């Protein structure tokens, strides 16, 4: 909920092309990995939620384990690793692209008479 509240506040605070304040930028930077933390926390809660059944003898360990081979487990793990690696690469490409656009826009504003990068292509 804090992530949504912060993003809505940031959208409201930067309406009509207003520059964000330094504390807002620091807050947004602090929330960079909060989605990952939320996902990891949910996974941990799910896994820990299963353990009382095993500890108290209601469910035996062999009944809780799936019937897959080592090869199937390896393929699954490899798939997850490759998927997350591809998402990380895509994230870094987008982040680098956006950072480059910000630098170009800032340098165009600082030079009198310079046009935006898109206007030069016309």
C-alpha positions in Angstrom: 0.0 0.0 0.0 2.9 2.3 0.7 4.2 1.8 -2.8 0.9 2.8 -4.4 0.5 5.8 -2.1 4.0 7.0 -2.9 3.5 6.6 -6.6 0.2 8.4 -6.6 1.7 11.2 -4.5 4.6 11.5 -6.9 2.3 11.6 -9.9 0.2 14.4 -8.1 3.3 16.3 -7.0 4.8 16.3 -10.5 1.7 17.2 -12.4 2.0 19.8 -15.2 5.7 19.1 -15.7 6.7 20.2 -12.2 10.1 19.1 -11.1 10.0 16.6 -8.2 11.5 17.7 -4.9 14.7 16.2 -3.6 12.9 14.4 -0.6 10.4 12.9 -3.1 13.3 11.6 -5.3 15.0 10.1 -2.3 11.7 8.4 -1.3 11.2 7.0 -4.8 14.8 5.7 -4.8 14.3 4.1 -1.4 11.3 2.2 -2.9 13.3 0.8 -5.8 13.5 -2.7 -4.6 10.3 -2.8 -2.5 8.4 -4.8 -5.1 11.1 -7.5 -4.9 11.0 -7.4 -1.1 7.2 -7.8 -1.2 7.4 -10.8 -3.6 10.1 -12.4 -1.5 8.2 -11.8 1.7 5.1 -13.4 0.3 7.0 -16.4 -0.8 8.6 -16.8 2.7 5.2 -16.5 4.4 3.8 -19.1 2.1 6.6 -21.5 2.8 6.6 -20.9 6.5 2.9 -21.4 6.6 3.3 -25.0 5.5 5.8 -25.9 8.2 3.4 -26.2 11.2 1.7 -29.1 9.5 5.0 -30.9 9.2 6.2 -30.1 12.7 3.0 -31.3 14.4 2.8 -34.6 12.6 -0.4 -33.8 10.6 1.5 -34.1 7.3 4.6 -36.2 6.8 7.5 -34.8 4.9 7.3 -37.4 2.2 3.7 -36.4 1.6 4.6 -32.7 1.2 7.4 -33.3 -1.4 6.4 -33.3 -5.0 7.3 -36.4 -7.1 9.7 -34.9 -9.7 13.1 -36.0 -10.8 16.3 -34.1 -10.5 16.3 -33.4 -14.2 12.8 -31.8 -14.0 13.9 -29.7 -11.0 17.0 -28.6 -13.0 15.0 -27.6 -16.0 12.6 -25.7 -13.8 15.4 -23.9 -12.0 17.1 -23.1 -15.3 13.9 -21.7 -16.7 13.5 -19.4 -13.7 17.1 -18.2 -13.8 16.9 -17.5 -17.6 13.6 -15.7 -17.2 14.8 -13.5 -14.4 18.1 -12.8 -16.2 16.2 -11.7 -19.3 13.9 -9.4 -17.2 17.0 -8.0 -15.5 18.7 -7.3 -18.9 15.5 -5.7 -20.2 15.2 -3.5 -17.0 18.8 -2.4 -17.4 18.3 -1.5 -21.1 15.2 0.6 -20.3 16.9 2.2 -17.3 20.0 3.1 -19.4 17.8 4.4 -22.2 15.8 6.6 -19.9 18.9 7.9 -18.1 20.4 8.8 -21.5 17.2 10.7 -22.5 17.4 12.6 -19.2 21.0 13.6 -19.8 20.2 14.7 -23.4 17.2 16.8 -22.3 19.2 18.4 -19.5 22.1 19.3 -21.8 19.6 20.7 -24.4 18.0 22.9 -21.8 21.4 24.3 -20.6 22.5 25.3 -24.1 20.7 28.4 -25.4 19.1 27.9 -28.8 19.6 24.1 -28.7 16.6 22.0 -29.8 15.4 18.8 -28.4 16.8 15.6 -29.8 13.6 14.7 -31.6 13.3 18.1 -33.3 16.7 17.7 -34.9 15.6 14.7 -36.8 12.8 16.6 -38.6 
